[in-house]
Amino acid sequence: MIENPYYSPEMHGPYEMFALGDFVLEEGYTLRDCQLAYTTLGELSPAKDNAILVTTWYSGTHQIWEDVYIGPEHALNSDKYFIVVINQIGNGLSSSPHNTEGPHAMARFPHVRIGDDVRAQEHLLREQFGIEELQLVTGGSMGAQQTYEWAVRFPDKVKRAAPIAGTAKNTPHDFIYTQALIEAITSDPGFRGGWYEASSDVRAGLARHARIFSVMGFSTEFWKREQWRTLGFASADDFQVGFVDAYFQPMDPNDLLCMAWKWQRGDVSRLTGGVLGAALSRIQAKTYVMPIDEDMFFPVRDCADEQQLIPNSELRVIESVAGHLGLFGVEPTYMEQIDRHLGELLDQPTQPATRPEGTRTVGAT
């Protein structure tokens, strides 16, 4: 266990902790005293029919959603909806390698899958709030992976789904890219097989990881147009050091590796014997698939191919020169589009939940 002040309310704003107890993971390990960090905005209606779930992306926490996406001026309107943002396992606030004690601490933290996150989230919502249906599930990148998992695993609980900049089944290209991120960290001698004494011991590896993230996270157009100037940086290198490197440097390497392993293996077809079409056909939610046009992690064509397999779905492409990391909301036009699409989705009527023949809710705990 390592003390890291980055993972604190002082850095990420207030949050609550939910105790799952001993949580059995899909890979066959038990995560003892598993904890989920979450925050809520708005008030739950007496009928408990105004709940929205937001899931978090790689390296991200609830903070970015609260700061950029949620509020009375947005489609995710906390005056109207009860919005729950749950931090994924391994992100540093929920149970993670750096904050776990005992035999599963640090490098021995067990592998976690997207399905584990979703089962844990469902348990929290049901036990803590009595929520049995969600007006919307949404998230970006790895949050999109969780959104798809929710809609496939619990089709009768999700009325609307909006996966942003992510896929239901990770692609071979994205797997290889994520492996490069992993190796950037683990190749640092200071990593010591995951038994470093502080994240600063792995500074060189984290810097390499950040540089690789810059290559794919921001689009070629972002760099050609020198869009970093609009963010107040004097040069591309100034942006690399002052924004991307500064973002990743305080993070725990093992926490990032935990999420990266999970990201690589995101795949809803695990629930249907490897048949992606069968998995996506389970979805009952009205779904807007929302890729970013310049995204090099999850290109529009990959998202569009999946969207064709989802009943009652639409493809809503977000324009962002920033590319995948447009998710940070650095362009004013980005949030205008997000709010328009999510607002239209939330205005869509939904059918009462019915369970198609041959389907069932999977893995409730």
C-alpha positions as CSV (number, residue, x, y, z in Angstrom):
1,M,0.0,0.0,0.0
2,I,1.3,3.4,-1.0
3,E,0.1,6.8,0.3
4,N,-0.6,9.0,-2.8
5,P,-2.1,12.4,-2.1
6,Y,-3.3,12.7,-5.7
7,Y,-6.1,10.2,-4.9
8,S,-7.9,12.4,-2.4
9,P,-11.0,14.6,-2.1
10,E,-8.6,17.6,-2.1
11,M,-7.7,16.7,-5.7
12,H,-10.9,15.2,-7.0
13,G,-13.7,16.8,-5.0
14,P,-15.9,15.1,-2.4
15,Y,-17.0,11.5,-2.9
16,E,-18.5,8.6,-0.9
17,M,-17.3,5.1,-0.4
18,F,-19.5,2.0,-0.8
19,A,-18.4,-1.3,0.8
20,L,-19.0,-4.3,-1.5
21,G,-17.4,-6.7,1.0
22,D,-15.5,-9.6,-0.5
23,F,-16.1,-9.4,-4.2
24,V,-15.5,-12.4,-6.4
25,L,-13.9,-11.3,-9.8
26,E,-14.5,-13.0,-13.1
27,E,-10.9,-14.1,-13.3
28,G,-11.4,-16.2,-10.2
29,Y,-9.9,-14.1,-7.4
30,T,-11.6,-12.5,-4.4
31,L,-11.0,-8.8,-3.8
32,R,-11.3,-8.5,-0.1
33,D,-13.2,-5.5,1.3
34,C,-13.8,-4.1,-2.2
35,Q,-14.7,-0.4,-2.1
36,L,-16.4,1.8,-4.7
37,A,-15.9,5.6,-4.7
38,Y,-18.9,7.5,-6.1
39,T,-20.6,10.8,-6.1
40,T,-24.2,11.9,-6.6
41,L,-25.7,15.0,-8.0
42,G,-29.4,15.9,-7.8
43,E,-32.2,14.3,-5.8
44,L,-33.6,10.8,-6.3
45,S,-37.4,11.0,-7.0
46,P,-39.8,9.1,-4.6
47,A,-40.5,6.7,-7.5
48,K,-36.8,6.3,-8.1
49,D,-37.4,6.9,-11.8
50,N,-35.0,9.7,-12.6
51,A,-31.6,8.0,-12.1
52,I,-28.7,8.3,-14.5
53,L,-25.4,6.4,-14.2
54,V,-22.1,7.8,-15.5
55,T,-19.1,5.6,-15.7
56,T,-15.4,6.7,-15.8
57,W,-12.7,6.3,-18.3
58,Y,-9.0,5.3,-18.2
59,S,-7.2,7.5,-15.7
60,G,-10.3,9.5,-15.1
61,T,-12.5,10.0,-12.0
62,H,-15.9,11.5,-11.3
63,Q,-14.3,15.0,-11.2
64,I,-14.1,15.6,-15.0
65,W,-17.8,14.7,-15.4
66,E,-18.9,16.9,-12.5
67,D,-16.7,19.8,-13.8
68,V,-17.5,19.5,-17.6
69,Y,-20.6,17.4,-18.3
70,I,-23.1,17.8,-15.4
71,G,-25.2,20.7,-14.2
72,P,-28.4,22.6,-14.8
73,E,-27.0,24.1,-18.0
74,H,-26.3,20.6,-19.5
75,A,-28.4,17.7,-20.7
76,L,-27.1,15.8,-17.6
77,N,-29.2,18.2,-15.6
78,S,-28.8,17.7,-11.9
79,D,-31.9,19.8,-11.2
80,K,-34.0,17.1,-13.0
81,Y,-32.1,13.9,-12.7
82,F,-30.3,11.9,-9.9
83,I,-26.9,11.4,-11.4
84,V,-24.5,8.8,-9.9
85,V,-20.9,8.8,-11.1
86,I,-19.1,5.6,-10.0
87,N,-15.3,5.3,-10.2
88,Q,-14.2,2.1,-11.9
89,I,-12.2,-0.4,-9.9
90,G,-8.5,0.4,-10.2
91,N,-8.8,4.1,-10.9
92,G,-7.2,5.1,-7.6
93,L,-10.3,6.1,-5.7
94,S,-12.1,2.8,-5.7
95,S,-10.2,-0.3,-4.7
96,S,-6.9,-0.2,-6.6
97,P,-3.4,-1.7,-6.4
98,H,-1.9,1.3,-4.6
99,N,-4.6,1.6,-1.9
100,T,-5.1,-2.2,-1.2
101,E,-3.6,-3.9,1.8
102,G,-2.7,-7.5,2.2
103,P,-1.7,-10.2,-0.3
104,H,-3.4,-8.4,-3.3
105,A,-1.6,-5.1,-2.9
106,M,0.5,-3.4,-5.6
107,A,1.8,-5.8,-8.3
108,R,-0.3,-8.7,-7.0
109,F,-3.6,-6.9,-7.4
110,P,-5.9,-9.3,-9.4
111,H,-7.0,-8.7,-13.0
112,V,-10.3,-6.9,-13.2
113,R,-12.7,-7.0,-16.1
114,I,-15.3,-4.5,-17.4
115,G,-18.0,-7.0,-16.3
116,D,-16.7,-6.9,-12.7
117,D,-17.1,-3.1,-12.7
118,V,-20.7,-3.3,-14.0
119,R,-21.7,-6.0,-11.5
120,A,-20.3,-3.9,-8.7
121,Q,-22.0,-0.8,-9.9
122,E,-25.4,-2.6,-10.2
123,H,-25.0,-3.8,-6.6
124,L,-24.2,-0.3,-5.3
125,L,-27.2,1.2,-7.1
126,R,-29.6,-1.5,-5.9
127,E,-28.4,-1.8,-2.3
128,Q,-27.5,1.8,-1.5
129,F,-30.4,3.6,-3.3
130,G,-32.9,0.9,-4.3
131,I,-32.5,1.8,-8.0
132,E,-33.8,-0.9,-10.3
133,E,-33.9,1.1,-13.6
134,L,-31.8,3.8,-15.2
135,Q,-33.0,6.5,-17.5
136,L,-29.6,6.6,-19.0
137,V,-26.2,5.0,-18.8
138,T,-23.4,6.9,-20.4
139,G,-19.6,7.1,-20.3
140,G,-16.6,7.8,-22.5
141,S,-13.8,5.5,-23.7
142,M,-13.6,2.8,-21.0
143,G,-16.8,4.3,-19.7
144,A,-18.4,3.5,-23.1
145,Q,-17.2,-0.1,-22.6
146,Q,-19.0,-0.2,-19.3
147,T,-22.1,1.4,-20.9
148,Y,-22.3,-1.4,-23.5
149,E,-21.7,-4.0,-20.8
150,W,-24.6,-2.5,-18.8
151,A,-27.0,-2.5,-21.7
152,V,-26.1,-6.2,-22.6
153,R,-25.8,-7.6,-19.1
154,F,-28.8,-5.8,-17.6
155,P,-31.0,-5.1,-20.6
156,D,-34.2,-4.7,-18.5
157,K,-32.6,-2.1,-16.3
158,V,-31.3,0.4,-18.9
159,K,-33.8,2.5,-20.7
160,R,-31.3,4.6,-22.7
161,A,-27.6,4.2,-23.5
162,A,-25.0,6.6,-24.9
163,P,-21.5,5.1,-25.3
164,I,-19.2,7.9,-26.2
165,A,-15.9,7.3,-28.0
166,G,-15.7,3.6,-27.3
167,T,-16.6,0.2,-28.6
168,A,-18.4,-2.9,-27.3
169,K,-15.6,-5.1,-28.3
170,N,-12.0,-3.9,-28.3
171,T,-10.2,-4.1,-31.6
172,P,-6.8,-5.8,-32.2
173,H,-5.3,-2.4,-33.1
174,D,-6.4,-0.8,-29.9
175,F,-5.1,-3.8,-27.9
176,I,-1.7,-3.4,-29.4
177,Y,-1.7,0.4,-28.7
178,T,-2.6,-0.2,-25.1
179,Q,0.2,-2.8,-24.8
180,A,2.6,-0.1,-25.8
181,L,1.3,2.1,-23.0
182,I,1.8,-0.8,-20.6
183,E,5.3,-1.5,-21.7
184,A,6.3,2.2,-21.5
185,I,5.6,1.9,-17.8
186,T,6.9,-1.6,-17.0
187,S,10.2,-1.0,-18.9
188,D,11.3,1.7,-16.5
189,P,13.9,0.1,-14.1
190,G,12.3,2.1,-11.3
191,F,9.1,0.1,-11.8
192,R,10.8,-2.9,-10.1
193,G,8.2,-5.4,-11.2
194,G,5.5,-3.3,-9.6
195,W,7.1,-3.0,-6.2
196,Y,8.3,0.7,-6.4
197,E,8.1,2.8,-3.2
198,A,6.5,5.9,-4.9
199,S,5.0,6.7,-8.3
200,S,7.9,9.2,-8.7
201,D,10.2,6.2,-8.9
202,V,8.6,5.5,-12.3
203,R,8.8,9.0,-13.6
204,A,10.5,8.1,-16.8
205,G,8.0,5.4,-17.6
206,L,5.1,7.6,-16.9
207,A,6.6,10.3,-19.2
208,R,7.0,7.7,-22.0
209,H,3.4,6.6,-21.4
210,A,2.2,10.2,-21.6
211,R,4.1,10.8,-24.9
212,I,2.6,7.7,-26.5
213,F,-0.8,8.9,-25.3
214,S,-0.2,12.2,-27.1
215,V,0.4,10.5,-30.4
216,M,-2.9,8.7,-30.5
217,G,-5.0,10.6,-27.9
218,F,-4.8,13.9,-29.9
219,S,-5.5,13.8,-33.7
220,T,-3.1,14.7,-36.4
221,E,-5.2,17.8,-37.1
222,F,-4.8,18.9,-33.5
223,W,-1.1,19.0,-33.9
224,K,-1.1,20.4,-37.4
225,R,-3.4,23.3,-36.4
226,E,-1.4,23.9,-33.3
227,Q,-4.6,23.7,-31.3
228,W,-2.5,23.6,-28.1
229,R,-2.2,27.4,-28.5
230,T,-5.9,27.9,-27.7
231,L,-5.1,26.2,-24.3
232,G,-2.5,28.7,-23.4
233,F,0.7,26.8,-24.3
234,A,3.7,28.4,-26.2
235,S,4.8,25.3,-28.1
236,A,4.0,21.7,-28.7
237,D,6.7,20.6,-26.2
238,D,5.3,23.1,-23.7
239,F,1.9,21.4,-24.1
240,Q,3.4,17.9,-23.8
241,V,5.2,18.7,-20.5
242,G,2.7,21.1,-19.0
243,F,-0.5,19.3,-19.9
244,V,-0.1,15.6,-20.9
245,D,2.9,14.8,-18.8
246,A,1.6,16.8,-15.8
247,Y,-1.7,14.9,-16.0
248,F,-0.2,11.5,-15.7
249,Q,2.9,12.1,-13.5
250,P,1.1,11.9,-10.1
251,M,-0.8,8.8,-11.0
252,D,0.0,5.3,-9.6
253,P,1.6,3.1,-12.3
254,N,0.0,-0.1,-11.0
255,D,-3.4,1.6,-11.1
256,L,-2.9,2.5,-14.7
257,L,-1.8,-1.0,-15.5
258,C,-4.9,-2.4,-13.8
259,M,-7.2,-0.3,-16.0
260,A,-5.1,-0.9,-19.2
261,W,-5.4,-4.7,-18.8
262,K,-9.2,-4.3,-18.4
263,W,-9.4,-1.9,-21.4
264,Q,-7.6,-4.3,-23.7
265,R,-10.2,-7.0,-22.9
266,G,-13.4,-5.1,-23.1
267,D,-15.8,-7.4,-25.0
268,V,-19.5,-7.9,-24.4
269,S,-19.5,-11.0,-26.6
270,R,-18.0,-12.9,-23.7
271,L,-21.7,-13.0,-22.5
272,T,-22.9,-14.8,-25.7
273,G,-20.2,-17.3,-26.5
274,G,-18.1,-14.9,-28.5
275,V,-20.8,-13.8,-30.9
276,L,-20.9,-10.0,-30.9
277,G,-24.2,-9.7,-32.9
278,A,-26.0,-11.9,-30.4
279,A,-24.7,-9.8,-27.5
280,L,-25.7,-6.4,-29.0
281,S,-29.1,-7.8,-30.1
282,R,-29.9,-8.2,-26.4
283,I,-29.9,-4.4,-25.9
284,Q,-33.4,-3.0,-25.2
285,A,-32.3,0.6,-24.5
286,K,-32.7,3.3,-27.0
287,T,-29.1,3.8,-27.9
288,Y,-27.1,6.6,-29.4
289,V,-23.6,5.4,-30.4
290,M,-21.5,8.6,-30.2
291,P,-18.0,8.3,-31.7
292,I,-15.6,11.2,-32.2
293,D,-14.8,11.9,-35.9
294,E,-11.0,12.3,-35.3
295,D,-10.6,9.6,-32.7
296,M,-7.7,7.2,-33.4
297,F,-8.4,4.9,-30.5
298,F,-12.0,4.1,-31.5
299,P,-12.5,5.2,-35.2
300,V,-16.0,6.0,-36.4
301,R,-16.1,3.0,-38.7
302,D,-15.5,0.6,-35.8
303,C,-18.3,2.2,-33.8
304,A,-20.6,2.3,-36.8
305,D,-20.1,-1.4,-37.5
306,E,-21.3,-2.2,-34.0
307,Q,-24.2,0.3,-34.1
308,Q,-25.6,-1.6,-37.1
309,L,-26.0,-4.6,-34.8
310,I,-28.0,-2.7,-32.0
311,P,-31.8,-2.6,-32.3
312,N,-33.4,0.8,-31.9
313,S,-30.0,2.7,-32.2
314,E,-28.6,5.7,-34.0
315,L,-25.1,6.8,-34.9
316,R,-24.4,10.3,-33.7
317,V,-20.9,11.4,-34.7
318,I,-19.2,14.1,-32.6
319,E,-16.9,16.5,-34.4
320,S,-13.7,17.3,-32.5
321,V,-10.3,18.2,-33.8
322,A,-8.8,17.1,-30.5
323,G,-9.7,13.5,-31.3
324,H,-10.2,11.0,-28.5
325,L,-9.1,13.5,-25.8
326,G,-11.8,15.8,-27.0
327,L,-13.5,14.0,-24.1
328,F,-11.9,16.5,-21.8
329,G,-14.2,19.2,-23.3
330,V,-11.4,21.5,-24.4
331,E,-13.5,22.7,-27.4
332,P,-16.7,24.7,-26.7
333,T,-18.4,23.0,-29.7
334,Y,-17.7,19.6,-28.2
335,M,-20.0,20.1,-25.2
336,E,-22.7,21.8,-27.4
337,Q,-22.9,18.6,-29.4
338,I,-22.8,16.3,-26.4
339,D,-25.6,18.2,-24.8
340,R,-27.7,18.3,-28.0
341,H,-27.5,14.5,-28.5
342,L,-27.9,13.5,-24.9
343,G,-30.8,16.0,-24.6
344,E,-32.5,14.4,-27.6
345,L,-31.9,10.9,-26.3
346,L,-33.4,11.8,-22.9
347,D,-36.4,13.3,-24.6
348,Q,-37.0,10.0,-26.5
349,P,-39.9,7.9,-25.1
350,T,-39.0,4.4,-24.1
351,Q,-40.9,1.2,-24.0
352,P,-41.6,-0.6,-20.8
353,A,-38.8,-3.1,-20.1
354,T,-39.5,-6.5,-21.6
355,R,-37.1,-9.4,-21.7
356,P,-36.9,-10.9,-25.1
357,E,-37.3,-14.6,-25.3
358,G,-34.0,-16.4,-24.6
359,T,-32.4,-13.5,-22.7
360,R,-31.8,-13.0,-19.0
361,T,-30.1,-10.6,-16.7
362,V,-26.5,-11.8,-16.3
363,G,-24.5,-11.7,-13.1
364,A,-26.5,-9.7,-10.6
365,T,-25.0,-10.0,-7.1
